[in-house]
């Protein structure tokens, strides 16, 4: 019996599977982002979330916590504050009552789900962006250094560059294209300068609000805006760079095929996906682009089985594949 936990900022998903590839129980609890502006706050908040979710899945499956052979818990923010790692590592033990588990960043859930926990690389581009890959038991993360100076190719990154283009169009530093009108209408601007009030005062610069503008960049590109199209193309190229850097750091040779999967709302843009695939295929490295196999919480449970030294066999994975829904738009920490 294997437990997978996919922690996120807004929700935490729990999945219990057995060695035959049957999903025994699922549950959803609130987000586990422990240093968010949260009244509960701290690692104790993580413990409370885990308590709620694990109680739900064990109850639904009719088992005790001692019956869980191994668990993998992907927690948002894990590893980003080194001083908190020991406390986060200890938190699941308070709930499970044993030490048959491992914790790491929730990006691993996306990788394990998308590729079935086999060697390769997964890139996530939602509000933020990052990649995670494994080869021969060694994992590497690239990107995800925060929206302030990184998260290239993400929805936030696209929107921030589009706002810059808007300001240049308004000034006359760039010829005005459809993007200007699209943003004026969506934001209800009375004057172009009002965009400062919207973004900095009303939205307080919150990254999710800013990132929500990215679909309008896609809309403007569809209307023929050259600058908007260029932003989307560069986003795809940046995401490919994240994959390529992960490949080199993992030690894949130029002649070794690398499985690559992708997830997150930004990839709903055909322009971004086309630029991403073109960039990957235009280099000398060999990449095998794959559609995601499982949703992240199922990936976490598959990874738990692998860490336990009893990975699911082909028949179990096939059974799991026939019953689990695939989600490619999960945002996670990114």
PLY file of the C-alpha trace (Angstrom):
ply
format ascii 1.0
element vertex 334
property float x
property float y
property float z
element edge 333
property int vertex1
property int vertex2
end_header
0.00 0.00 0.00
1.57 3.27 -1.15
0.59 6.83 -0.33
1.27 9.79 -2.59
0.81 13.37 -1.44
0.96 16.27 -3.89
1.13 19.47 -1.87
0.22 22.80 -3.42
-0.46 26.39 -2.55
-4.23 26.11 -2.77
-4.88 22.39 -2.26
-3.13 19.18 -1.23
-4.09 15.95 -3.01
-3.75 12.48 -1.44
-3.78 9.16 -3.30
-3.51 5.64 -1.91
-2.69 2.82 -4.34
-1.85 -0.86 -3.97
0.78 -2.93 -5.73
-1.75 -4.14 -8.32
-2.27 -0.59 -9.57
-5.66 -0.04 -7.95
-6.46 3.39 -6.54
-7.82 2.58 -3.10
-8.67 6.11 -2.01
-8.29 9.79 -2.87
-8.73 12.92 -0.79
-8.18 16.67 -1.03
-7.25 19.03 1.79
-6.26 22.68 1.93
-2.93 23.95 0.66
0.32 23.02 2.41
2.35 26.13 1.52
3.60 26.60 5.06
5.19 30.06 4.83
2.31 31.68 2.97
0.35 34.52 4.53
-1.53 31.98 6.55
-3.05 32.51 9.97
-2.16 28.91 10.85
1.36 29.26 9.46
4.50 27.26 9.99
5.30 23.57 9.80
2.46 22.83 12.22
0.13 23.86 9.42
1.64 21.09 7.27
1.03 18.59 10.08
-2.64 19.62 10.29
-3.11 19.28 6.52
-1.46 15.85 6.49
-3.55 14.71 9.44
-6.76 15.64 7.63
-5.83 14.01 4.33
-4.28 10.83 5.71
-7.23 10.28 8.03
-9.54 10.59 5.01
-7.70 8.15 2.72
-7.02 5.50 5.34
-10.64 5.69 6.48
-11.94 5.37 2.93
-9.66 2.40 2.22
-10.43 0.71 5.53
-6.79 0.47 6.60
-4.66 1.82 9.43
-1.69 4.15 9.02
0.60 1.27 9.92
-0.68 -0.53 6.79
0.96 2.10 4.55
4.14 0.45 3.32
5.69 3.67 2.04
4.69 7.26 1.38
6.10 10.08 -0.70
5.12 13.61 0.20
5.79 16.46 -2.24
5.63 19.69 -0.26
5.59 23.21 -1.74
8.62 25.27 -0.77
10.55 22.22 0.44
14.29 22.88 0.22
13.96 26.60 -0.36
14.54 27.45 3.33
17.34 25.08 4.42
16.66 25.69 8.10
13.13 24.30 7.77
14.00 21.00 6.05
14.52 18.97 9.23
11.14 20.07 10.63
9.37 19.32 7.33
11.05 15.90 7.18
9.79 15.10 10.67
6.20 16.33 10.11
4.76 13.24 8.33
6.13 10.95 11.05
3.90 12.70 13.58
0.87 11.68 11.53
1.90 8.29 10.13
3.46 6.97 13.33
6.38 5.44 11.41
9.35 6.50 9.27
8.50 4.69 6.03
8.27 7.83 3.96
10.28 10.49 2.15
9.69 14.21 1.59
10.84 16.52 -1.16
9.61 19.42 -3.27
6.22 18.97 -4.96
7.84 19.37 -8.40
8.81 15.68 -8.10
5.12 14.72 -8.12
4.74 16.36 -11.54
7.78 14.54 -12.91
6.78 11.16 -11.46
3.24 11.52 -12.78
4.12 12.78 -16.22
6.77 10.15 -16.96
5.71 7.32 -14.65
8.80 7.88 -12.44
11.26 6.83 -15.14
14.44 8.66 -16.10
13.72 11.87 -17.97
12.71 15.50 -17.49
9.43 17.27 -16.80
8.95 21.00 -17.28
6.11 22.84 -15.54
4.89 26.24 -16.72
1.95 27.64 -14.85
2.05 30.80 -12.78
5.77 30.06 -12.38
8.10 27.65 -14.14
10.74 25.02 -13.37
11.99 21.64 -14.47
12.81 18.48 -12.59
14.51 15.41 -14.00
16.12 12.19 -12.85
18.75 9.87 -14.26
20.12 6.79 -12.49
18.58 7.87 -9.17
19.98 11.41 -9.23
17.60 14.37 -9.43
18.17 17.88 -10.78
16.02 21.00 -10.62
16.45 23.97 -12.94
14.52 27.24 -12.90
11.92 28.27 -10.35
14.07 30.99 -8.78
10.98 33.17 -8.14
9.06 35.58 -10.32
11.20 38.54 -9.29
14.22 37.48 -11.34
13.43 34.08 -12.86
10.45 31.82 -13.74
11.26 32.27 -17.42
8.52 31.16 -19.80
5.86 31.19 -17.07
2.48 32.92 -17.17
3.86 35.63 -14.86
6.91 36.10 -17.09
4.74 36.37 -20.21
2.39 38.87 -18.58
5.20 41.04 -17.17
6.78 41.29 -20.62
3.44 42.08 -22.19
2.93 44.92 -19.71
6.33 46.26 -20.71
5.30 46.08 -24.38
2.04 47.89 -23.50
3.98 50.73 -21.86
6.25 51.03 -24.89
3.29 51.07 -27.27
1.60 53.76 -25.18
4.76 55.91 -25.27
5.26 55.40 -28.98
8.52 53.53 -28.46
6.84 50.65 -30.28
4.12 50.80 -32.94
0.75 50.09 -31.35
-0.61 46.61 -32.02
-3.74 44.71 -30.93
-2.20 43.96 -27.52
-2.77 47.55 -26.38
-6.48 47.45 -27.11
-6.90 43.98 -25.61
-5.32 45.06 -22.30
-7.20 48.37 -22.21
-10.51 46.53 -22.58
-9.71 43.75 -20.13
-8.38 46.09 -17.43
-11.05 48.75 -18.00
-8.48 51.50 -18.26
-9.64 55.10 -18.54
-6.08 56.18 -19.31
-3.04 54.01 -20.08
-1.25 55.20 -16.94
-4.05 53.66 -14.87
-2.34 50.29 -15.45
0.09 51.32 -12.69
-2.78 51.70 -10.23
-4.28 48.37 -11.26
-1.10 46.32 -11.02
0.69 47.96 -8.08
-2.15 49.28 -5.91
-5.26 47.17 -6.54
-3.39 43.91 -7.21
-0.49 44.74 -4.87
1.82 43.15 -7.46
0.47 39.67 -6.61
1.95 37.18 -9.02
-1.26 35.23 -9.61
-3.13 38.38 -10.63
-0.37 39.43 -13.01
-0.05 35.90 -14.41
-3.78 35.92 -15.19
-3.05 38.36 -18.01
-1.16 35.74 -20.05
-4.26 34.46 -21.94
-4.77 37.99 -23.25
-1.25 37.93 -24.67
-2.26 34.75 -26.51
-5.42 36.52 -27.70
-3.44 39.51 -28.98
-0.99 37.25 -30.81
-3.97 35.58 -32.48
-5.09 39.02 -33.66
-1.75 39.52 -35.37
0.21 41.39 -32.71
3.86 40.83 -33.62
5.20 41.80 -30.19
2.80 39.49 -28.33
3.72 36.64 -30.65
7.41 37.31 -30.01
6.86 37.08 -26.24
5.14 33.70 -26.62
7.88 32.41 -28.90
10.55 33.48 -26.44
8.61 31.81 -23.61
8.74 28.48 -25.44
12.44 28.93 -26.12
13.15 29.73 -22.47
11.31 26.59 -21.34
13.39 24.54 -23.78
16.55 26.07 -22.30
15.45 24.87 -18.85
15.08 21.34 -20.20
18.40 21.46 -22.00
20.26 22.66 -18.91
18.66 19.87 -16.85
19.75 17.34 -19.51
23.37 18.49 -19.35
23.45 18.54 -15.56
21.98 15.04 -15.39
24.75 13.76 -17.64
22.69 12.63 -20.63
24.97 12.41 -23.66
24.10 14.11 -26.95
23.27 10.70 -28.47
21.16 9.43 -25.55
17.39 9.91 -26.06
15.84 11.92 -23.22
12.13 11.49 -22.38
10.56 14.92 -21.85
7.08 15.78 -20.66
5.39 19.07 -19.91
2.51 20.39 -17.86
0.91 23.66 -16.80
-1.55 26.09 -18.31
1.01 27.97 -20.41
1.36 24.92 -22.66
-2.27 25.40 -23.72
-0.87 28.09 -26.02
-0.04 26.49 -29.38
2.52 29.24 -29.98
4.40 28.42 -26.79
4.25 24.66 -27.37
5.37 25.04 -30.98
8.32 27.24 -30.02
9.23 24.82 -27.21
9.21 21.76 -29.46
10.97 23.56 -32.31
13.74 24.68 -30.00
14.23 21.20 -28.54
14.22 19.52 -31.94
16.52 22.12 -33.49
19.51 21.21 -31.34
21.85 18.26 -31.45
20.38 16.48 -28.40
17.76 13.75 -28.81
14.47 14.40 -27.02
11.36 12.21 -26.91
8.36 14.42 -26.17
5.67 12.54 -24.22
2.18 13.39 -23.11
1.80 13.20 -19.30
0.79 9.71 -18.12
-0.67 10.37 -14.65
-1.72 13.28 -12.52
0.82 14.41 -9.90
-0.76 12.80 -6.82
-0.77 9.42 -8.60
2.83 10.07 -9.60
3.70 10.61 -5.95
2.25 7.21 -5.04
4.14 5.54 -7.92
7.31 7.20 -6.66
6.60 5.93 -3.13
6.54 2.37 -4.49
9.82 2.97 -6.31
11.50 4.41 -3.19
10.31 1.39 -1.22
12.26 -0.84 -3.60
9.06 -2.42 -4.96
8.23 -0.42 -8.10
4.93 -1.13 -9.80
5.32 -3.59 -12.66
4.05 -3.02 -16.20
0.71 -4.70 -15.51
0.08 -2.56 -12.42
0.98 0.64 -14.31
-1.36 -0.36 -17.13
-4.17 -0.97 -14.63
-3.48 2.38 -13.01
-3.43 4.08 -16.39
-6.87 2.70 -17.25
-8.50 4.15 -14.14
-6.72 7.44 -13.41
-7.53 10.75 -15.02
-4.68 12.71 -16.55
-4.25 16.33 -15.55
-1.81 18.52 -17.46
-2.74 21.87 -15.94
-1.64 21.43 -12.35
0.28 24.44 -11.10
2.08 23.15 -7.96
4.73 25.43 -6.63
5.24 26.70 -10.16
0 1
1 2
2 3
3 4
4 5
5 6
6 7
7 8
8 9
9 10
10 11
11 12
12 13
13 14
14 15
15 16
16 17
17 18
18 19
19 20
20 21
21 22
22 23
23 24
24 25
25 26
26 27
27 28
28 29
29 30
30 31
31 32
32 33
33 34
34 35
35 36
36 37
37 38
38 39
39 40
40 41
41 42
42 43
43 44
44 45
45 46
46 47
47 48
48 49
49 50
50 51
51 52
52 53
53 54
54 55
55 56
56 57
57 58
58 59
59 60
60 61
61 62
62 63
63 64
64 65
65 66
66 67
67 68
68 69
69 70
70 71
71 72
72 73
73 74
74 75
75 76
76 77
77 78
78 79
79 80
80 81
81 82
82 83
83 84
84 85
85 86
86 87
87 88
88 89
89 90
90 91
91 92
92 93
93 94
94 95
95 96
96 97
97 98
98 99
99 100
100 101
101 102
102 103
103 104
104 105
105 106
106 107
107 108
108 109
109 110
110 111
111 112
112 113
113 114
114 115
115 116
116 117
117 118
118 119
119 120
120 121
121 122
122 123
123 124
124 125
125 126
126 127
127 128
128 129
129 130
130 131
131 132
132 133
133 134
134 135
135 136
136 137
137 138
138 139
139 140
140 141
141 142
142 143
143 144
144 145
145 146
146 147
147 148
148 149
149 150
150 151
151 152
152 153
153 154
154 155
155 156
156 157
157 158
158 159
159 160
160 161
161 162
162 163
163 164
164 165
165 166
166 167
167 168
168 169
169 170
170 171
171 172
172 173
173 174
174 175
175 176
176 177
177 178
178 179
179 180
180 181
181 182
182 183
183 184
184 185
185 186
186 187
187 188
188 189
189 190
190 191
191 192
192 193
193 194
194 195
195 196
196 197
197 198
198 199
199 200
200 201
201 202
202 203
203 204
204 205
205 206
206 207
207 208
208 209
209 210
210 211
211 212
212 213
213 214
214 215
215 216
216 217
217 218
218 219
219 220
220 221
221 222
222 223
223 224
224 225
225 226
226 227
227 228
228 229
229 230
230 231
231 232
232 233
233 234
234 235
235 236
236 237
237 238
238 239
239 240
240 241
241 242
242 243
243 244
244 245
245 246
246 247
247 248
248 249
249 250
250 251
251 252
252 253
253 254
254 255
255 256
256 257
257 258
258 259
259 260
260 261
261 262
262 263
263 264
264 265
265 266
266 267
267 268
268 269
269 270
270 271
271 272
272 273
273 274
274 275
275 276
276 277
277 278
278 279
279 280
280 281
281 282
282 283
283 284
284 285
285 286
286 287
287 288
288 289
289 290
290 291
291 292
292 293
293 294
294 295
295 296
296 297
297 298
298 299
299 300
300 301
301 302
302 303
303 304
304 305
305 306
306 307
307 308
308 309
309 310
310 311
311 312
312 313
313 314
314 315
315 316
316 317
317 318
318 319
319 320
320 321
321 322
322 323
323 324
324 325
325 326
326 327
327 328
328 329
329 330
330 331
331 332
332 333
